[in-house]
């Protein structure tokens, strides 16, 4: 049975104001995208991926707090005016100027200047305006003074939050903030502190000591937690690095292992194809290495192999990659090097090993085979040609370099 709908068909064009609604929705969506992009730009000012993790976190904190402070500057000034400050407009202007300066410095990648201004400007603003209110005789309510003083304490914790990650600066920063707090106490006593009008010098000193103890305890706790987090992050990072090394490094020599060298060779061939630069390979075998293991033991053989790999590592270029191919065979990947260059480097390595004094008074030599990448061949074919050249060097009397054309 064929089903027929009894509902009338309604064209969307016939719905009143639908197009207007769709246009407004599209505009809101576009505005949302632009707003998110703008806020993201603010939040990422000055942040670069190669920075240490704690520096990236500090910059992210600075940018976010600066952005929020800009949004709250007007209501914040209104609250200060209600609390008894008579110059909230000046406070608003100075705060906005400082925050815009911080964002501009971050955008210009002047990170150290932005950090200094961000760290100490809040405390400077609180000190300046509190002392100004005290000296003008307008601040007569002790509670307002206490609130302003607590605001200074909180503002002085900001430098500790920013610089506490640096071991050589953490206690110096705490000491600087304590000195600022004491100077504020001394200046407020001389400018009409409402709490200290009818008190003795002993009471004033006790109040200052208690306030410094309070701030020191908070600052010390922050530094302790930051140090704990830093140590934990370093342990995790070291553990991850060790796991990565275990995956790509040979456990005995510390060279790249067979699997990782295969990947390096494949990647290098792909880069060589794109850039049209030469790429060569050296296969290296230790001559008569089995005799070392048979006569002196495997521990002696391991020590000789480790000494040899260090010698070769110190003789290659920083752009070349040395790996352990298996047993006493090594492979050296030579970037931007033609066959003649590979042969010359192989001869240099051969002479270096031939003239080196190894442990247990052993004279060691190496045989080397060189090949260069040819258009269209696979990584396995490049390796096989270098391996064949190396075996020809051993058959021709060892301690020599052969090339595979």
Secondary structure, 3 states (H helix, E strand, C coil): CCCCCCCCCCCHHHCCCHHHHHHHHHHHHHHHHHHHHHHHHHHCCCCCCCCCHHHHHHHHHHHHHHHHHHHHHHHHHHHHHHHCCCCHHHHHHHHHHHHHHHHHHHHCCCHHHHHHHHHHHHHHHHHHHHHHHHHCCCCCCHHHHHHHHHHHHHHHHHHHHHHCCCHHHHHHHHHHHHHHHHHHHHHHHHCCCCCCCCCCHHHHHHHHHHHHHHHHHHHHHHHHHHHHHHHHHHHHHHHHHHHHHHHHECCCCCCECHHHHHHHHHHHHHHHHHHCCCEEEEEEEECCHHHHHHHHCHHHHHHHHHHHHHHHHCCCCCCCEEEEEECCEEEEEEECCCHHHHHHHHHHHHHHHHCCCCHHHCCCCEEEEEEECCCCCCHHHHHHHHHHHHHHHHHCCCCCEEEEC
